[in-house]
Amino acid sequence: MTNLNQKIWSIIQNEQTTLNGLRKGIINIRALARHYKDIYRLNVSVDAIISSIRRFDLTASEQAEKSVMNKLKGATITTKNNLQALTLDSKCAFKSEWANNCKIILGNYRIKLFAQKEHAEKIAEDTQEHLIEKTDDLSEISIKLRKDIRQTKGVLAKVTNDIFSNDLNIEEVLVCPPEISIYLKTENLSKAHEIMLQLINKE
């Protein structure tokens, strides 16, 4: 039961619309339990899921959200357009000059970088034998926070969930406190920017 509680509580915490509905008392809990049982293929009874939902601590959740919103308040948002992402294999020799024009993720098996298209194209030309994927038409939303978020759970989840809940897809997220950089298709930038402005200015 403990594992079920933790799973259900985690699901609820990451579903902002469901969370708001539970707080307002407008959610049909039995229907929600059936939905969770089906979509997450839970091998337990609907009544057990209902019990877990009812044990979810809405007060603690609301306090945690207030802490998250406090961290987001007063953040600075900037945007960039005309970006391109390159995915390279790990055998590609990393060049220090790339760091001047790119944001880079170094993994065990892949290297991924984001840069203005003109810079990315030059790198792609130099690394053709290692190039795995190239993604065009990207934009960046950069959120610079006033406060350290490392000790506050849920800040990144809040930012990304608000975007996902508006049916927008995120291509990549980079976190280097105090900055969160979100990459998405340029066609979604205007809406995502509006969502982030509403988030950081929310009272």
MOBELMO-V807195 format. One record per pair of residues at least 4 apart in sequence whose ideal C-beta (glycine too) atoms are under 7 Angstrom apart, sorted by the first residue. I is the first residue (numbers start at 1). J is the second residue. If there is no record, write none. Layout:
BEGIN
I;J / I;J
END
This chain:
BEGIN
1;5 / 2;6 / 3;7 / 4;8 / 4;44 / 4;48 / 4;52 / 5;9 / 5;52 / 5;55 / 6;10 / 7;11 / 8;12 / 8;36 / 8;49 / 8;52 / 8;53 / 9;13 / 9;56 / 10;14 / 11;15 / 11;36 / 12;18 / 12;19 / 12;22 / 12;56 / 13;19 / 13;61 / 14;157 / 14;161 / 15;19 / 16;20 / 16;161 / 16;162 / 16;165 / 17;21 / 17;165 / 18;22 / 18;27 / 18;32 / 19;23 / 19;61 / 20;24 / 21;26 / 21;27 / 22;27 / 22;58 / 23;58 / 23;62 / 27;32 / 28;32 / 29;33 / 29;50 / 29;53 / 29;54 / 30;34 / 30;46 / 30;50 / 31;35 / 32;36 / 32;53 / 33;37 / 33;46 / 33;49 / 33;50 / 33;53 / 34;38 / 34;46 / 35;39 / 36;40 / 36;42 / 36;49 / 37;42 / 37;46 / 37;49 / 42;49 / 44;48 / 44;49 / 46;50 / 47;51 / 48;52 / 49;53 / 50;54 / 51;55 / 57;61 / 58;62 / 59;63 / 60;64 / 61;65 / 62;66 / 63;67 / 64;68 / 64;153 / 64;154 / 65;69 / 66;70 / 67;71 / 67;152 / 68;72 / 68;152 / 68;154 / 68;155 / 68;158 / 69;73 / 69;202 / 71;145 / 71;147 / 71;149 / 71;152 / 71;155 / 72;145 / 72;155 / 72;199 / 72;200 / 73;200 / 74;146 / 75;143 / 75;144 / 75;145 / 75;146 / 75;200 / 76;144 / 77;141 / 77;143 / 77;196 / 77;197 / 77;200 / 78;142 / 79;139 / 79;140 / 79;141 / 79;189 / 79;193 / 80;139 / 80;140 / 81;139 / 81;186 / 82;116 / 82;117 / 83;114 / 83;115 / 83;116 / 83;117 / 83;138 / 83;139 / 83;140 / 84;115 / 84;117 / 84;120 / 84;134 / 84;135 / 84;136 / 84;138 / 85;112 / 85;114 / 85;135 / 85;138 / 85;171 / 85;172 / 85;183 / 86;113 / 86;120 / 86;123 / 86;124 / 86;131 / 86;134 / 87;110 / 87;112 / 87;132 / 87;133 / 88;92 / 88;110 / 88;111 / 88;127 / 88;130 / 88;131 / 88;132 / 89;110 / 89;130 / 89;132 / 90;108 / 90;109 / 90;110 / 90;111 / 91;130 / 92;111 / 92;127 / 92;130 / 94;98 / 94;111 / 98;102 / 98;104 / 98;113 / 98;123 / 99;104 / 101;115 / 101;116 / 101;119 / 102;113 / 102;114 / 102;115 / 102;119 / 103;113 / 103;114 / 103;174 / 103;181 / 104;111 / 104;113 / 105;112 / 105;174 / 106;111 / 107;111 / 114;140 / 114;183 / 115;119 / 115;120 / 115;123 / 116;120 / 117;121 / 119;123 / 120;124 / 121;125 / 122;126 / 123;127 / 124;128 / 124;131 / 124;134 / 127;131 / 135;171 / 137;185 / 137;186 / 138;171 / 138;183 / 138;185 / 138;186 / 139;184 / 139;186 / 139;189 / 140;181 / 140;182 / 140;183 / 141;182 / 141;192 / 141;193 / 141;196 / 142;179 / 142;181 / 143;159 / 143;179 / 143;180 / 143;196 / 144;178 / 144;179 / 145;149 / 145;178 / 148;177 / 148;178 / 149;155 / 149;177 / 150;177 / 154;158 / 155;159 / 156;160 / 156;175 / 156;180 / 157;161 / 158;162 / 159;180 / 160;164 / 160;170 / 160;173 / 161;165 / 162;195 / 162;199 / 163;168 / 163;170 / 163;192 / 163;195 / 164;168 / 166;191 / 166;195 / 168;184 / 168;188 / 168;191 / 168;192 / 169;184 / 170;182 / 170;184 / 171;183 / 171;184 / 171;185 / 172;183 / 173;180 / 173;182 / 174;181 / 175;180 / 184;188 / 184;189 / 184;192 / 188;192 / 189;193 / 190;194 / 191;195 / 192;196 / 193;197 / 194;198 / 195;199 / 196;200 / 197;201 / 198;202
END
